[in-house]
Amino acid sequence: MRIRSVTIGTNVSYPVEASPFRAFGEFQARARAHFADAGLELQTVRLATQPFPEALRDAGPASAVPFARELEALCQAHGVDYCSIGTVVATRPEDGLAYVDAIPAVIRETHMAFASALVASRASGINLAAIARAARVIADVARSTPQGFGNLRFAVLANCAPGSPFFPAAFHQGPGPAFSIATEAADLAVDSFAQAGTLAEARENLRTAVEEKAQAIEKVCHALEAEFGFHFGGIDFSLAPYPEVARSIGHAIERLGVDAFGSNATLFGVAFTTRVLREARFPRCGFSGLLLPVLEDRVLAKRSAEDLFTLDSLLLYSAVCGTGLDTVPLPGDVSVDELAAILLDVATLALVADKPLTARLMPIPGKRAGDVTDFDFAYFANARILDVRGRGAPHIFEHNRSVTL
C-alpha cells in the first residue's frame, strides 16, 4: 500500500499571496520525512483551494488562468506536486456559470492544475444548465489538448463535500489550513483475498489490514497536526489502483472468486469489498470506497478489451461502491448532448443513493468505440474505448434549468 497524496486544503486570495507557501513547503518536506520514517511510501503532496470563484469574486472569471498559473508556480517552488483551484459550486439555478466556461483555458494553460464543477446537491437538486456547460467543457478540453489528455484534470461532481484528498474532487472549506490523506490501497485487497479460503476470512483479512495501516497513518498525521497546527481532516481509505496486476482492484475482485471483472457477480464483489471498508475503523473523509478508473487499472483495461463491461456497468457498480465514472475512455465524436445525458445519470444516482459521485470522462479524438487508447503515461493502462449510444436528452436541457429528486 502507498499513500497517493497528502492533500493540503487552504484558502487563498488573488493575487495569490506567497508568504503562506513557505509553511506549505516546510509541511510537505516534513510529511515526506515522517511517512518515510514510518515505512509508508508517500507519492505526492498536493494543495487544494476553496472554490475558485470565491477567490476571484472581485477579479471575475477572466482571471482564472492567471490565478491558476500563480498557484501552480508557487506550489512548484515549494515542493508541492499538484494543485487544484477547487470547484465551481453550481448547484442552484441562480449560480453563475461563467466560471465553468473558464475551465478549459485553465487546463490548457497550466501543467499541474486541476479543477471541477459541482452540479448537484441534496439541498438544491440538479442544475441542468451547469451539467450542459460541464459537458461542453469536456468536449472542448478533448479537442484542444493532445489525445484529450487534459480531461484527466477535470471532473464533474455530484453531492460531494469539501475535504476529499483525491483530485480532481478536492476543494477546501474552512477558516484555516487542513490536510487529509488519499490512499492507493488496491493491493491490500489483492493480498487479503488471495490468502482467504472463505468470504468471512476475506472480510476479516481486509478489515484488519486497513485498520493496521490506518493506525500507522493516523499516528504520523497527528504528529504533523501538532507540529504545524494544520487540522487533520481524516483518511480517504479508498482502494485506488495502480496500473499493474498486483495493484489492481479488478484483480482483487477476481481473487475474491469472480471469474472475470465485469462478469456476473462483479456487483457482489464490489459491494462486498466496499462493505468491509465501511466496517473498518479509522478517521474517514472523502469517498473511502472502491475506485474503478478504467485507464488506471491493468485488469479493468484488459477486461474492457474483452468487452466484459460497459458504461452502464460502471454506473451500476457505482451504486454500491466508489466514485462514479473515472477515467472512462469514450469515442472522440461523442456528442455534447450525450455527455450531458451521462452526467445527468451520474448526478441522479448521487442524489437518489445519497452518496458522493464524480465523472471524469475522456473522449479520445480520432478514436472510435472498440479502438484501444495509445497513451504513453506511466499511470495509465491503455484500454478499449467504451461504446456509447449516440443519443442524449436535449429536450430536457433545452427546456429546464434545474430539477429536484
C-alpha positions in Angstrom: 0.0 0.0 0.0 1.1 3.5 -0.8 -0.1 6.9 0.2 -1.2 8.5 -3.1 -1.4 12.0 -1.6 -1.2 14.2 1.4 -3.5 17.0 0.3 -3.3 20.4 1.9 -6.5 22.5 1.9 -6.3 26.2 2.2 -8.0 29.5 1.4 -6.1 31.8 -1.0 -6.6 35.3 -2.3 -6.0 36.8 -5.7 -3.4 37.8 -6.5 -2.1 34.8 -4.6 -0.1 35.8 -1.5 3.2 34.0 -1.5 4.1 34.0 2.3 1.8 31.1 3.4 3.6 28.8 0.9 6.7 28.8 3.0 4.8 26.9 5.6 3.4 24.6 3.0 6.9 23.9 1.7 8.1 23.0 5.2 5.0 20.9 5.8 5.4 18.8 2.6 9.1 18.2 3.5 8.3 17.1 7.0 5.4 14.9 5.8 7.6 13.1 3.3 10.2 12.5 6.1 7.7 11.4 8.7 6.0 8.9 6.4 9.3 7.5 5.2 10.4 7.0 8.9 7.1 5.1 9.4 7.8 2.8 6.5 5.0 4.3 4.4 5.6 5.4 0.8 4.2 8.9 0.0 3.8 9.5 -3.7 2.7 13.2 -3.8 1.8 16.2 -1.8 -1.0 18.3 -3.3 -2.8 21.6 -2.5 -6.5 22.4 -3.0 -8.0 25.8 -2.5 -11.5 26.9 -1.7 -13.9 27.1 -4.8 -12.0 29.4 -7.1 -14.9 31.8 -7.8 -14.7 32.8 -4.2 -11.1 33.8 -4.6 -11.9 35.6 -7.8 -15.0 37.4 -6.6 -13.6 40.8 -7.3 -11.5 39.8 -10.3 -14.0 37.7 -12.2 -13.7 34.6 -14.4 -11.3 36.2 -16.8 -8.7 36.0 -14.1 -9.0 32.2 -13.7 -6.0 31.5 -15.9 -3.5 33.9 -14.2 -4.8 32.8 -10.8 -4.1 29.1 -11.7 -0.7 30.0 -13.1 0.2 31.9 -9.9 -0.9 29.0 -7.7 0.9 26.4 -9.9 4.2 28.4 -9.8 4.1 28.8 -6.0 3.3 25.1 -5.5 6.2 24.1 -7.8 8.5 26.5 -6.0 7.7 25.0 -2.6 7.8 21.2 -3.4 4.0 20.7 -3.8 3.5 18.3 -6.7 -0.1 19.2 -7.9 -2.6 21.9 -7.2 -6.4 22.3 -7.5 -8.2 25.6 -7.9 -11.1 24.0 -6.3 -14.6 23.7 -7.7 -17.3 25.8 -9.2 -20.2 25.4 -6.9 -23.1 25.4 -9.4 -25.8 23.5 -7.7 -28.6 26.2 -7.8 -30.3 27.7 -10.9 -29.1 31.2 -9.9 -25.5 30.2 -9.7 -23.4 32.0 -12.4 -21.8 29.6 -14.9 -19.1 31.8 -16.4 -16.6 30.3 -14.1 -17.4 26.8 -15.6 -16.7 28.3 -19.0 -13.3 29.4 -17.9 -12.1 25.9 -17.0 -10.9 24.7 -20.5 -8.4 27.6 -20.7 -7.2 26.8 -17.2 -6.5 23.2 -18.3 -4.8 24.3 -21.5 -2.6 27.0 -19.9 -1.3 25.0 -16.9 0.5 21.7 -16.4 -0.4 20.5 -13.0 -3.6 22.5 -12.0 -6.9 20.6 -11.6 -10.5 21.9 -11.4 -14.0 20.7 -11.1 -17.7 21.7 -11.3 -20.2 20.7 -8.5 -23.5 20.4 -10.3 -25.9 18.6 -7.8 -26.5 18.6 -4.1 -29.2 17.1 -1.8 -30.2 20.6 -0.7 -30.6 22.2 -4.2 -31.1 19.3 -6.6 -29.6 19.0 -10.1 -28.5 22.1 -12.0 -29.2 21.1 -15.6 -27.7 24.2 -17.0 -24.5 23.6 -15.2 -24.4 20.0 -16.5 -24.8 21.2 -20.0 -21.9 23.7 -19.5 -19.8 21.0 -18.0 -20.4 18.7 -20.9 -19.2 21.4 -23.2 -16.0 21.8 -21.1 -15.3 18.1 -21.6 -15.8 18.3 -25.3 -13.6 21.5 -25.5 -10.8 20.0 -23.5 -10.9 16.8 -25.5 -10.5 18.8 -28.8 -7.9 21.2 -27.6 -5.4 19.1 -25.6 -3.2 16.2 -27.1 -5.2 13.0 -27.1 -7.8 14.7 -24.9 -5.5 14.1 -22.0 -6.5 17.4 -20.3 -9.7 15.8 -19.1 -7.6 13.9 -16.6 -7.6 17.2 -14.7 -11.3 18.0 -14.8 -14.2 16.3 -13.1 -17.9 16.9 -12.6 -19.0 16.4 -9.0 -22.4 15.5 -7.6 -23.2 15.5 -3.9 -19.6 15.9 -2.9 -18.4 17.7 0.2 -15.2 19.6 0.8 -12.2 17.9 2.3 -11.6 15.0 -0.1 -7.9 14.5 -0.8 -8.4 12.9 -4.2 -8.0 15.0 -7.3 -9.9 16.4 -9.2 -12.7 16.2 -6.5 -10.6 18.1 -3.8 -11.6 21.5 -2.6 -11.3 23.3 0.7 -13.8 24.9 3.1 -13.0 26.2 6.5 -11.1 29.0 8.2 -7.6 27.6 8.3 -5.3 25.1 6.6 -6.1 21.5 6.8 -4.8 18.2 5.4 -6.1 14.8 4.6 -4.8 11.5 3.2 -5.6 9.7 0.0 -4.5 6.0 -0.2 -3.6 3.8 -3.1 -4.6 0.5 -1.4 -5.9 -1.9 -4.0 -3.0 -4.2 -3.3 -4.3 -4.7 0.3 -7.5 -6.2 -1.1 -5.5 -8.4 -3.6 -3.4 -9.8 -0.8 -6.2 -10.1 1.7 -8.4 -12.0 -0.7 -5.6 -14.2 -2.1 -4.9 -15.5 1.4 -8.6 -16.3 2.2 -10.5 -19.5 1.8 -13.9 -18.1 2.6 -15.7 -14.8 2.4 -15.5 -14.5 6.1 -11.8 -14.8 6.0 -11.6 -12.3 3.2 -13.6 -9.8 5.2 -11.5 -10.2 8.3 -8.2 -10.1 6.4 -9.1 -6.8 4.6 -10.6 -5.1 7.6 -7.6 -5.9 9.8 -5.1 -4.8 7.1 -7.0 -1.5 6.6 -7.2 -0.7 10.3 -3.5 -1.5 10.8 -2.4 0.8 8.0 -4.8 3.5 9.1 -3.4 3.5 12.6 0.1 4.0 11.3 -1.0 6.8 9.0 -3.0 8.4 11.8 0.0 8.5 14.1 2.0 10.4 11.6 -0.8 12.8 10.9 -1.3 13.7 14.5 2.4 14.4 14.8 2.1 16.7 11.7 -1.0 18.3 13.1 0.8 19.1 16.4 3.9 20.4 14.7 2.2 22.8 12.1 -1.3 23.4 13.5 -3.0 22.3 10.3 -6.2 20.5 11.1 -6.1 16.7 10.2 -9.3 16.1 8.2 -9.1 12.3 8.0 -8.2 9.4 5.6 -9.9 8.7 2.4 -9.0 5.0 2.6 -10.1 4.1 -0.9 -8.8 1.1 -2.7 -7.3 3.1 -5.6 -5.3 1.1 -8.1 -2.0 1.5 -10.0 -1.6 0.1 -13.5 -0.1 -3.3 -12.6 -1.9 -6.5 -11.8 -0.7 -6.7 -8.2 -2.2 -3.3 -7.5 -5.5 -3.8 -9.5 -8.9 -3.6 -7.9 -10.1 -5.7 -10.8 -7.6 -8.4 -9.8 -8.8 -8.2 -6.2 -12.4 -8.8 -7.2 -11.2 -11.8 -9.2 -9.2 -13.1 -6.3 -12.4 -12.9 -4.3 -13.9 -15.5 -6.6 -15.4 -13.7 -9.6 -14.2 -15.3 -12.8 -13.5 -12.0 -14.6 -14.2 -8.4 -13.7 -17.4 -7.4 -15.5 -18.9 -10.9 -15.4 -22.0 -11.6 -13.3 -21.2 -11.4 -9.6 -19.0 -8.4 -10.1 -21.7 -6.3 -8.5 -21.5 -8.6 -5.4 -17.7 -8.3 -5.3 -17.6 -4.6 -5.4 -20.4 -4.3 -2.8 -18.7 -6.8 -0.5 -15.4 -5.1 -0.7 -17.0 -1.7 0.0 -18.8 -3.0 3.0 -15.6 -4.1 4.5 -14.2 -0.5 4.1 -17.4 0.8 5.8 -16.9 -1.5 8.7 -13.2 -0.7 9.3 -12.5 1.8 12.0 -10.4 4.9 11.0 -11.0 8.7 10.8 -12.6 8.9 7.4 -13.2 11.6 4.8 -14.0 11.7 1.1 -15.1 8.5 -0.6 -13.4 5.7 1.3 -14.6 3.1 -1.2 -13.6 1.4 -4.4 -12.2 3.4 -7.2 -12.8 1.9 -10.7 -10.7 4.1 -13.0 -10.7 2.2 -16.3 -7.4 3.8 -17.6 -5.6 3.4 -14.3 -6.2 -0.3 -13.6 -4.4 -3.0 -15.6 -7.1 -5.6 -15.2 -10.0 -3.2 -15.9 -8.2 -2.2 -19.0 -7.8 -5.8 -20.1 -11.4 -6.7 -19.4 -12.6 -3.7 -21.3 -10.7 -5.1 -24.3 -12.7 -8.3 -23.8 -15.9 -6.3 -23.8 -16.9 -7.5 -20.4 -18.3 -4.3 -19.1 -20.0 -1.1 -20.4 -20.5 2.4 -19.3 -23.8 1.3 -17.7 -22.0 -1.5 -15.9 -19.6 1.0 -14.3 -22.5 3.2 -13.3 -24.3 0.2 -11.7 -21.1 -0.6 -9.7 -21.0 3.0 -8.5 -24.4 2.5 -6.9 -22.7 0.1 -4.3 -19.1 1.3 -4.2 -16.9 4.1 -5.4 -16.6 7.4 -7.0 -18.7 7.2 -10.2 -17.2 7.1 -13.7 -13.5 7.7 -13.6 -11.0 8.0 -16.5 -13.5 6.4 -18.8 -12.3 6.4 -22.5 -15.0 7.4 -24.9 -15.2 7.9 -28.7 -13.8 11.2 -29.9 -17.0 12.1 -31.7 -19.3 11.6 -28.7 -21.8 14.5 -28.7 -22.1 17.2 -26.1 -25.8 16.1 -25.8 -24.8 12.5 -24.9 -22.0 13.7 -22.5 -24.7 15.8 -20.7 -27.0 12.8 -20.5 -24.3 10.7 -19.0 -23.5 13.4 -16.4 -27.2 13.6 -15.6 -27.3 9.9 -14.8 -24.3 10.2 -12.5 -25.9 13.2 -10.7 -29.2 11.3 -10.4 -27.6 8.3 -8.8 -25.6 10.5 -6.4 -28.8 12.1 -5.1 -31.1 9.1 -5.1 -28.4 7.0 -3.3 -27.3 10.0 -1.3 -23.6 9.4 -2.0 -20.8 11.4 -3.5 -20.1 10.6 -7.1 -17.9 12.1 -9.8 -17.5 11.8 -13.5 -14.1 12.1 -15.3 -14.9 11.3 -18.9 -12.2 11.2 -21.5 -13.3 11.4 -25.2 -10.3 10.5 -27.3 -10.0 12.4 -30.6 -9.8 10.2 -33.6 -10.8 7.1 -31.7 -14.0 5.1 -32.2 -15.7 2.5 -29.9 -13.6 -0.6 -29.8 -10.3 1.1 -30.6 -7.6 1.0 -28.0 -6.0 4.1 -26.4 -2.3 4.7 -27.0 -1.3 6.9 -24.1 2.4 6.9 -23.1 1.8 7.7 -19.5 3.2 5.7 -16.5 -0.1 5.9 -14.6 -2.3 4.7 -17.4 -3.0 1.2 -18.7 -4.3 1.5 -22.3 -7.9 0.3 -22.6 -10.7 -0.2 -25.1 -12.8 2.8 -26.0 -16.2 2.1 -24.5 -19.3 2.3 -26.7 -21.9 5.0 -26.5 -25.4 5.0 -27.9 -25.3 8.2 -29.9 -28.3 9.6 -28.2 -28.8 12.2 -25.4 -31.6 14.1 -23.9 -31.5 17.6 -25.5 -35.2 18.4 -24.8 -34.6 18.1 -21.0 -31.7 20.6 -21.1 -33.3 23.0 -23.6 -36.5 23.5 -21.6 -35.3 23.1 -18.0 -32.6 24.8 -15.8 -32.9 22.6 -12.7 -34.7 19.7 -11.2 -35.1 18.2 -7.7 -35.4 14.5 -6.9 
